[in-house]
């Protein structure tokens, strides 16, 4: 079965499966030597499910490998040892939380407001205990933040859409943002392996303000506190960004549900951006044939040379959706993976895949469908 189907069967994401393949924990049954696509067998579902559950109890990768290859008695012993460690860590967290709540209570009177009205401005971020997460190169992190921030949105009913989702797992740190019409994600290789797996939604406005200082720092250490992220820069300098409450959209479900790519287009990023800038309307149609790409109406738009494989297709976009997706792509050439006139298009660099954006098309007389 292809990696997307296997991901849904096992509860793991395709990116996690690729990582576990590289780590030697879960090799695919077959890898296509031309496309690189991974394929799995039915009998591998049990191992994948066990791997996912072991990671859910925060078991380190080295120990996971031992458990998966151990006999029943050794496997049970290793799981018991991990449970004991997690239990001890939870007790330490409870002690820290008690101290934290005491500091809140000292500056907050329940009789004057509810806890949800409590302003974090009355708490000193420097006094909050932080858990080390990972270290990243400052200029690289700043660029990644600015790239994905173009996909955020200010919606009072859904405040998490104004934030950037940060996910730190062994080997990678991923930044994700979405306004429900676009979804941008950038994967970074940390300078140090994450000390602990961590996920949180960081306030986009505060993160944007912090990028100037982050860009000037050769290295940035990321720490997680109960209500904020702390970026430790050089010379004891720090930047703090609030964490946004609320559930973040399940973007992984959308990605694993994407249909197969039917058309791939590679063309000059500069020429495509110029055509979008010169287009007079708010919406633009891309007519893709084996001869290239035409923007606008048939015979009336701009003709762009491109390398096209797959089916001819006609797709319509709002300029406010397509332009930011193309402008933030890395490198001189952009690659568009199309799935039909009503499916998300994947926009990324033709030679660098660490920044990827998905953009929704529009129909003839309607706005983009979330």
Secondary structure, 3 states (H helix, E strand, C coil): CEHHHHHHHHCCCHHHHHHHHHCCCCCCCEECCCCCCEECCHHHHHHHHHHHHHHHCCCCHHHHHHHHHCCHHHHHHHHHHHHHHHHHHHHHHHHHHHHHHHHHHHCCCCCCCCHHHCCHHHCCHHHCCCEEEEEEEHHHHHHHHHHHHCCCCCCCCCHHHHEEEEEEECCEEEEEEECCCEEEEEEECCCECCCCCEEEEEEHHHHHHHHHHHHCCCEEEEEECCCEEEEECHHHCEEEEEECCCCCCCHHHHHHCCCCCCEEEEEEHHHHHHHHHHCCCCEEEEEEECCEEEECCCCCCEEECCEEEECCEEEEEEHHHHHHHHHCCCCCEEEEEECCCCCCEEEEECCCCCEEEEECCCCCCCCCCC
